[in-house]
Amino acid sequence: MHIDDGDLVVNAVKHYQPDLILLDLMLPNKDGMACCQAIRLFSDVPIVMLTAIVEQQKKLQGLQLGIDDYICKPFDAMEVVLRAKAILKRSIGQVQYNTLALNADALEIKTPLGVVSLSHSEFSLFELLFINHERIFSRDKIIELAYPELHDINDRTIDSHIKNIRKKFKVTLNAVAPIESVYGAGYRINIALFGSIPN
């Protein structure tokens, strides 16, 4: 459903109860910030703000109002899909596929061999790869999608997080972490590494 008048947004959300809202900051009559503030009075629905404004102060204001993520214009349609998918999965609390399950509240990966606890940054990276396990992600794309609000993340940081995740799987489970390096392309999750382990 598409609405192009800010004055109509709140009533539409109450009536249709969407699973996720893509909210343009520059709506006429009532802007995205005002709409978000009004929606948060009665709903925790995930909200992704679409904006051409990139000032850090404006982003912080939106996050304080309850915006879940930002996408800056111009944007790629696939980026919107990936971000929306990640937010919807995260809102469920636990995401499961095959024999692995992610618990976003506890920052844990549950496996048939036990539980691996991650830092917030490590979990964000693993979650992105896990939810989109059919794809290969370059370091740049991981930075863009897993850490949209952080500005001090670089290729070395991503490699360090991958190294730490692999180490935690080895130390905690004595198992190989399901993150694979794809030469010249980036990283992906190989769920099949845990597929043959019985529950």
C-alpha atoms as a printed R data frame, in Angstrom:
    type eleno elety resid chain resno      x       y      z
1   ATOM     1    CA   MET     A     1  0.000   0.000  0.000
2   ATOM     2    CA   HIS     A     2  1.277   3.480 -0.911
3   ATOM     3    CA   ILE     A     3  0.332   6.742  0.830
4   ATOM     4    CA   ASP     A     4  1.611  10.142 -0.354
5   ATOM     5    CA   ASP     A     5  0.100  12.396  2.312
6   ATOM     6    CA   GLY     A     6  1.564  12.524  5.822
7   ATOM     7    CA   ASP     A     7 -1.825  13.407  7.328
8   ATOM     8    CA   LEU     A     8 -3.163  10.005  6.228
9   ATOM     9    CA   VAL     A     9 -0.300   7.828  7.521
10  ATOM    10    CA   VAL     A    10 -1.329   7.314 11.145
11  ATOM    11    CA   ASN     A    11 -4.920   6.301 10.384
12  ATOM    12    CA   ALA     A    12 -3.693   3.951  7.647
13  ATOM    13    CA   VAL     A    13 -1.286   2.251 10.067
14  ATOM    14    CA   LYS     A    14 -4.072   1.808 12.621
15  ATOM    15    CA   HIS     A    15 -6.422   0.395 10.000
16  ATOM    16    CA   TYR     A    16 -4.100  -1.900  8.014
17  ATOM    17    CA   GLN     A    17 -1.611  -2.814 10.786
18  ATOM    18    CA   PRO     A    18  1.377  -3.363  8.442
19  ATOM    19    CA   ASP     A    19  4.310  -5.619  9.361
20  ATOM    20    CA   LEU     A    20  6.815  -2.933  8.318
21  ATOM    21    CA   ILE     A    21  6.679   0.708  7.204
22  ATOM    22    CA   LEU     A    22  8.910   2.423  4.640
23  ATOM    23    CA   LEU     A    23  8.476   6.036  5.678
24  ATOM    24    CA   ASP     A    24  9.654   8.963  3.554
25  ATOM    25    CA   LEU     A    25 11.043  11.830  5.613
26  ATOM    26    CA   MET     A    26  9.759  14.501  3.215
27  ATOM    27    CA   LEU     A    27  6.051  13.679  3.140
28  ATOM    28    CA   PRO     A    28  3.709  16.632  2.523
29  ATOM    29    CA   ASN     A    29  1.533  18.034  5.336
30  ATOM    30    CA   LYS     A    30  3.175  15.905  8.047
31  ATOM    31    CA   ASP     A    31  6.808  14.820  7.666
32  ATOM    32    CA   GLY     A    32  8.214  11.387  8.430
33  ATOM    33    CA   MET     A    33  9.542  12.370 11.853
34  ATOM    34    CA   ALA     A    34  6.120  13.577 12.999
35  ATOM    35    CA   CYS     A    35  4.465  10.449 11.586
36  ATOM    36    CA   CYS     A    36  6.964   8.208 13.374
37  ATOM    37    CA   GLN     A    37  6.409  10.008 16.665
38  ATOM    38    CA   ALA     A    38  2.638   9.563 16.333
39  ATOM    39    CA   ILE     A    39  2.912   5.884 15.334
40  ATOM    40    CA   ARG     A    40  5.139   5.090 18.302
41  ATOM    41    CA   LEU     A    41  2.361   6.176 20.641
42  ATOM    42    CA   PHE     A    42  0.409   3.022 19.756
43  ATOM    43    CA   SER     A    43  2.610   0.660 17.738
44  ATOM    44    CA   ASP     A    44  6.065  -0.983 17.724
45  ATOM    45    CA   VAL     A    45  5.874  -1.795 14.001
46  ATOM    46    CA   PRO     A    46  9.352  -1.641 12.393
47  ATOM    47    CA   ILE     A    47  9.934   1.677 10.598
48  ATOM    48    CA   VAL     A    48 12.571   2.291  7.926
49  ATOM    49    CA   MET     A    49 13.085   5.952  7.059
50  ATOM    50    CA   LEU     A    50 13.811   6.890  3.439
51  ATOM    51    CA   THR     A    51 15.704  10.164  3.253
52  ATOM    52    CA   ALA     A    52 18.131  12.267  1.260
53  ATOM    53    CA   ILE     A    53 19.248  13.950  4.482
54  ATOM    54    CA   VAL     A    54 22.358  12.333  5.926
55  ATOM    55    CA   GLU     A    55 23.222  14.634  8.846
56  ATOM    56    CA   GLN     A    56 24.176  12.586 11.897
57  ATOM    57    CA   GLN     A    57 22.075  14.752 14.221
58  ATOM    58    CA   LYS     A    58 18.965  14.116 12.132
59  ATOM    59    CA   LYS     A    59 19.619  10.379 12.200
60  ATOM    60    CA   LEU     A    60 20.083  10.396 15.957
61  ATOM    61    CA   GLN     A    61 16.832  12.303 16.358
62  ATOM    62    CA   GLY     A    62 15.022   9.684 14.298
63  ATOM    63    CA   LEU     A    63 16.540   6.789 16.240
64  ATOM    64    CA   GLN     A    64 15.437   8.403 19.487
65  ATOM    65    CA   LEU     A    65 11.900   8.634 18.113
66  ATOM    66    CA   GLY     A    66 11.909   4.914 17.345
67  ATOM    67    CA   ILE     A    67 13.064   4.562 13.739
68  ATOM    68    CA   ASP     A    68 14.621   1.126 13.206
69  ATOM    69    CA   ASP     A    69 16.806   1.914 10.196
70  ATOM    70    CA   TYR     A    70 17.670   4.541  7.585
71  ATOM    71    CA   ILE     A    71 18.055   4.192  3.831
72  ATOM    72    CA   CYS     A    72 19.538   7.184  2.030
73  ATOM    73    CA   LYS     A    73 18.347   8.267 -1.413
74  ATOM    74    CA   PRO     A    74 19.156   7.314 -4.070
75  ATOM    75    CA   PHE     A    75 19.016   3.656 -3.061
76  ATOM    76    CA   ASP     A    76 19.162   0.246 -4.695
77  ATOM    77    CA   ALA     A    77 15.938  -1.774 -4.590
78  ATOM    78    CA   MET     A    78 17.811  -4.882 -3.425
79  ATOM    79    CA   GLU     A    79 19.207  -2.929 -0.470
80  ATOM    80    CA   VAL     A    80 15.667  -2.060  0.605
81  ATOM    81    CA   VAL     A    81 14.613  -5.711  0.346
82  ATOM    82    CA   LEU     A    82 17.605  -6.948  2.355
83  ATOM    83    CA   ARG     A    83 17.199  -4.356  5.081
84  ATOM    84    CA   ALA     A    84 13.453  -5.009  5.346
85  ATOM    85    CA   LYS     A    85 14.023  -8.761  5.503
86  ATOM    86    CA   ALA     A    86 16.636  -8.382  8.245
87  ATOM    87    CA   ILE     A    87 14.411  -6.099 10.328
88  ATOM    88    CA   LEU     A    88 11.381  -8.373 10.001
89  ATOM    89    CA   LYS     A    89 13.421 -11.409 11.023
90  ATOM    90    CA   ARG     A    90 14.911  -9.523 13.949
91  ATOM    91    CA   SER     A    91 11.480  -8.401 15.162
92  ATOM    92    CA   ILE     A    92 10.458 -12.043 15.535
93  ATOM    93    CA   GLY     A    93 13.231 -12.477 18.135
94  ATOM    94    CA   GLN     A    94 14.531 -15.863 16.991
95  ATOM    95    CA   VAL     A    95 15.332 -16.883 13.432
96  ATOM    96    CA   GLN     A    96 15.828 -20.555 12.626
97  ATOM    97    CA   TYR     A    97 17.040 -22.347  9.534
98  ATOM    98    CA   ASN     A    98 18.012 -25.999  9.348
99  ATOM    99    CA   THR     A    99 19.763 -26.820 12.660
100 ATOM   100    CA   LEU     A   100 20.898 -23.278 13.498
101 ATOM   101    CA   ALA     A   101 18.853 -20.605 15.289
102 ATOM   102    CA   LEU     A   102 19.650 -16.966 16.013
103 ATOM   103    CA   ASN     A   103 18.429 -15.268 19.173
104 ATOM   104    CA   ALA     A   104 18.742 -11.517 18.640
105 ATOM   105    CA   ASP     A   105 17.727 -10.642 22.193
106 ATOM   106    CA   ALA     A   106 20.520 -12.745 23.726
107 ATOM   107    CA   LEU     A   107 23.024 -12.294 20.838
108 ATOM   108    CA   GLU     A   108 23.356 -16.080 20.630
109 ATOM   109    CA   ILE     A   109 23.640 -18.721 17.935
110 ATOM   110    CA   LYS     A   110 22.012 -21.988 18.956
111 ATOM   111    CA   THR     A   111 23.386 -25.153 17.346
112 ATOM   112    CA   PRO     A   112 22.953 -28.883 18.006
113 ATOM   113    CA   LEU     A   113 26.349 -28.798 19.738
114 ATOM   114    CA   GLY     A   114 25.608 -25.883 22.023
115 ATOM   115    CA   VAL     A   115 25.283 -22.101 22.095
116 ATOM   116    CA   VAL     A   116 27.762 -19.523 20.811
117 ATOM   117    CA   SER     A   117 27.577 -16.032 22.327
118 ATOM   118    CA   LEU     A   118 28.641 -13.097 20.164
119 ATOM   119    CA   SER     A   119 29.248  -9.403 20.624
120 ATOM   120    CA   HIS     A   120 26.678  -7.018 19.147
121 ATOM   121    CA   SER     A   121 28.919  -6.241 16.157
122 ATOM   122    CA   GLU     A   122 29.679  -9.910 15.513
123 ATOM   123    CA   PHE     A   123 26.006 -10.819 15.760
124 ATOM   124    CA   SER     A   124 25.007  -8.096 13.258
125 ATOM   125    CA   LEU     A   125 27.451  -9.510 10.729
126 ATOM   126    CA   PHE     A   126 26.467 -13.138 11.300
127 ATOM   127    CA   GLU     A   127 22.768 -12.271 11.159
128 ATOM   128    CA   LEU     A   128 23.129 -10.557  7.776
129 ATOM   129    CA   LEU     A   129 24.895 -13.579  6.281
130 ATOM   130    CA   PHE     A   130 22.557 -16.047  7.969
131 ATOM   131    CA   ILE     A   131 19.298 -14.460  6.848
132 ATOM   132    CA   ASN     A   132 20.635 -14.142  3.295
133 ATOM   133    CA   HIS     A   133 22.528 -17.439  3.273
134 ATOM   134    CA   GLU     A   134 22.043 -17.903 -0.460
135 ATOM   135    CA   ARG     A   135 24.170 -14.809 -1.204
136 ATOM   136    CA   ILE     A   136 27.839 -13.825 -1.127
137 ATOM   137    CA   PHE     A   137 28.557 -10.459  0.480
138 ATOM   138    CA   SER     A   138 31.586  -8.299 -0.220
139 ATOM   139    CA   ARG     A   139 33.179  -6.490  2.707
140 ATOM   140    CA   ASP     A   140 31.799  -3.187  1.409
141 ATOM   141    CA   LYS     A   141 28.268  -4.586  1.259
142 ATOM   142    CA   ILE     A   142 28.584  -6.021  4.778
143 ATOM   143    CA   ILE     A   143 29.668  -2.600  6.048
144 ATOM   144    CA   GLU     A   144 26.748  -0.943  4.256
145 ATOM   145    CA   LEU     A   145 24.048  -3.348  5.402
146 ATOM   146    CA   ALA     A   146 25.206  -4.624  8.804
147 ATOM   147    CA   TYR     A   147 26.588  -1.338 10.153
148 ATOM   148    CA   PRO     A   148 24.645   1.505  8.482
149 ATOM   149    CA   GLU     A   149 25.058   3.883 11.436
150 ATOM   150    CA   LEU     A   150 28.776   3.279 12.081
151 ATOM   151    CA   HIS     A   151 31.449   5.277 10.284
152 ATOM   152    CA   ASP     A   152 34.630   3.685 11.631
153 ATOM   153    CA   ILE     A   153 34.110   0.220 10.118
154 ATOM   154    CA   ASN     A   154 36.560  -0.897  7.426
155 ATOM   155    CA   ASP     A   155 37.683  -4.076  5.675
156 ATOM   156    CA   ARG     A   156 40.034  -4.991  8.507
157 ATOM   157    CA   THR     A   157 37.214  -4.643 11.020
158 ATOM   158    CA   ILE     A   158 35.077  -7.085  9.025
159 ATOM   159    CA   ASP     A   159 37.931  -9.585  8.783
160 ATOM   160    CA   SER     A   160 38.506  -9.255 12.527
161 ATOM   161    CA   HIS     A   161 34.845  -9.944 13.304
162 ATOM   162    CA   ILE     A   162 34.905 -13.006 11.035
163 ATOM   163    CA   LYS     A   163 38.068 -14.258 12.754
164 ATOM   164    CA   ASN     A   164 36.502 -13.794 16.197
165 ATOM   165    CA   ILE     A   165 33.294 -15.599 15.206
166 ATOM   166    CA   ARG     A   166 35.280 -18.535 13.846
167 ATOM   167    CA   LYS     A   167 37.372 -18.636 17.024
168 ATOM   168    CA   LYS     A   168 34.265 -18.686 19.229
169 ATOM   169    CA   PHE     A   169 32.816 -21.614 17.291
170 ATOM   170    CA   LYS     A   170 36.118 -23.465 17.709
171 ATOM   171    CA   VAL     A   171 36.568 -22.707 21.415
172 ATOM   172    CA   THR     A   172 32.925 -23.141 22.464
173 ATOM   173    CA   LEU     A   173 31.816 -26.007 20.226
174 ATOM   174    CA   ASN     A   174 35.068 -27.418 18.847
175 ATOM   175    CA   ALA     A   175 33.396 -26.917 15.468
176 ATOM   176    CA   VAL     A   176 34.064 -25.009 12.269
177 ATOM   177    CA   ALA     A   177 32.076 -21.783 11.966
178 ATOM   178    CA   PRO     A   178 29.752 -21.851  8.933
179 ATOM   179    CA   ILE     A   179 31.254 -18.665  7.458
180 ATOM   180    CA   GLU     A   180 33.133 -19.316  4.239
181 ATOM   181    CA   SER     A   181 35.540 -17.039  2.403
182 ATOM   182    CA   VAL     A   182 34.863 -16.833 -1.330
183 ATOM   183    CA   TYR     A   183 38.028 -15.771 -3.113
184 ATOM   184    CA   GLY     A   184 37.671 -12.392 -4.801
185 ATOM   185    CA   ALA     A   185 34.030 -12.030 -3.727
186 ATOM   186    CA   GLY     A   186 33.630 -11.913  0.056
187 ATOM   187    CA   TYR     A   187 31.864 -14.095  2.623
188 ATOM   188    CA   ARG     A   188 28.832 -16.334  2.847
189 ATOM   189    CA   ILE     A   189 27.172 -18.733  5.293
190 ATOM   190    CA   ASN     A   190 27.285 -22.457  4.593
191 ATOM   191    CA   ILE     A   191 24.317 -23.776  6.583
192 ATOM   192    CA   ALA     A   192 25.025 -27.297  5.350
193 ATOM   193    CA   LEU     A   193 28.021 -27.551  7.698
194 ATOM   194    CA   PHE     A   194 25.528 -28.150 10.505
195 ATOM   195    CA   GLY     A   195 22.893 -29.905  8.457
196 ATOM   196    CA   SER     A   196 24.103 -33.430  9.175
197 ATOM   197    CA   ILE     A   197 24.268 -33.039 12.965
198 ATOM   198    CA   PRO     A   198 21.315 -34.713 14.684
199 ATOM   199    CA   ASN     A   199 19.141 -32.758 17.103
